[in-house]
C-alpha cells in the first residue's frame, strides 16, 4: 500500500481502487494516480494480499459524491486526519497479519530476491537449514513447488532492509 503524510504540504491527492483477484478476494488499495496503477498493474506488482495472485482487476465501486454545500463545509473523508495512522491495523484480519509479519521477521532471515536460490539450496542440503523469507517471481515459486520445495506465499510485503 502506498501512503503519504497528511501533514506534507507537497502531498498530492491519491486514488483508491476496489480490486479483486482471480480467486474473488476483494480488497482496496491506494495509488498515486490512475496511470501509476496502470504502470504497477502492467509490471504485475499489484497483488492480492490474501493469496498473492497477480491476476487482479478493478472491481465495481460506488463513487464518492458530495454536494457543493457539504464540500464547502468539510474536507473529503480521504483527506481528513485519521483516528489512527494508516499503518495501524484496523480489524482482526489486519491485526493477525501484523502479528504473523512480526513473528516471521523476528524468527526468520530475510534473503530478498535470493529467496528461490536459497530455498532450493536449503532443500537440496547445499546450505544450512534455517527459516528464511524473501521475494520470488511467480514462475520461480511455482517451479519450487513443482520440485517439492515447501514454500508458501506470505500475506504481507516484507519490510525491506535499508541503509
N, C-alpha and C positions, 0 to 999 in steps of 0.2 A: 504494500500500500504506500502511496506517495502522500506525504503530508507537508504542511508548511506552518510556519509560526504565525499565529493570528496577530501578533504584535509587529510583525515585519511590515513596514510601510511599502516595501517593494514587492510584497507578495501579490500574485495575480490570482484572479478567481480560478477555481478548478471546477472540473465537471465530474459528476458521479454517475456511473453506469450500473444498472442492474444487469447481471450476467448470469449465464447458466452454462454448464458443461454438458458433454455428450451423455453423462450419467444422470442428467436432470438435477444436479446440485445447483442451487441458486445462491448467489452471493452478490455483494456490491463492492465496488472499488472506485477509488478516486484517481483521476488522471489530470495532467497539466492542461490538456486540451483534447479536442476530438482528433486532430492529427497525431498527437502524442500517443493516444490509444491505438490508432491505426498502425503506427510505427512499431509499437511493442507487440501488437497482435501479429503483424507480419513476421516478426522475429521469433514468434512462438514463446514470448516472455510473459503472456497473460495466462496464468494457470489457476485451476480450481484449488482453493485452499483445503478442500475435503479429500480429493482423490489425486491431485496434481496433474490432471488431464490438461493438455494444451489445446484440446478441441473445445474452445469456448466461443460463445456467441452472445450478442446483446439480447437481453430479454425485454419483453414489453414492460414499460413502466409508465406510470401516470406522471405527466409534467407538473411541476410546481408552479401554480399560477396564483399571483397575488393581485388584488385590486390596487388601483393607484393610491387610494386612501391608506390602505394597510402598508403599502410600500413606503409611503412618506413617514409613517409612524415608527416603524421598526426596521432594522436591517434584516436581510434574508436570514432564515434559520441557519444556513450553512456558514454564515459569517459572524454569527453571534458567538460570544465566548462560551465554550462548552463547560459543563459542570466538572468534567474530568479531562485530563489530557487524552489526545487521540490514541496514545499507546496504552492507556489503562483498559484492561479487559472489562467489557460491559455486560457480559452474560455468562452463564455456566459453561457454555462451549468455549468461549474465548478464555475463560479462566483455566479450563482443563488444558487447552492448547498451550497457554503460557506456562503452566506447571510442567507439562511434558517438555517444552523447549528448555526450561531451566534445568531439568534433570538431565536431558541429553547433553546440553552444553557443559554441565558440571562433571559428567561421568564419561565423556567420550572425547576423542581427539578430532578436531576439525581438520580435514585434509583437502578442503576446497575442491577444485576441479580435478584433482588427482583421485577422486573417490573410486571410480571404476578400476583404475590400475591398482590402487591399494587394496580394495576389497577382493579382487582376483588374486593378488599376491598372498593375502592372508588365507584365503580359501585353499590355495594350492600349497600352502606351507612354506612359501618363499619369504614371508615376512612374519614377524611376531604377532600372535593373536592378541587383539585388543579391540575395544569398541571404538568405531570411527563413524563419522558422518561427514557429508560434504555434498557436492553437486555433480550431477551427471546428465548428459543428454539423454532424452527418452530412449534413443536407439541403444545407447550403452547400457542403460538399466535393463532394458528388455533382453539384451544379449547375456547379461549377468544371470538373470532369472532362468533363461533357457539353458544355461550351463550349470545350473544347480547352485549358484552362489546365493545365499539367503540375504536378500536386501528388501527394503520396503521404503516407499516414499514417506516423507515427514510432512505433517500438515502445517508447516511453517517455513519461512525463509530463514536460513541460518544467518546469525549475526556475523558479518564479515569482519575479519581482523584488519585493523588499520594501523598505520604507523603511529 
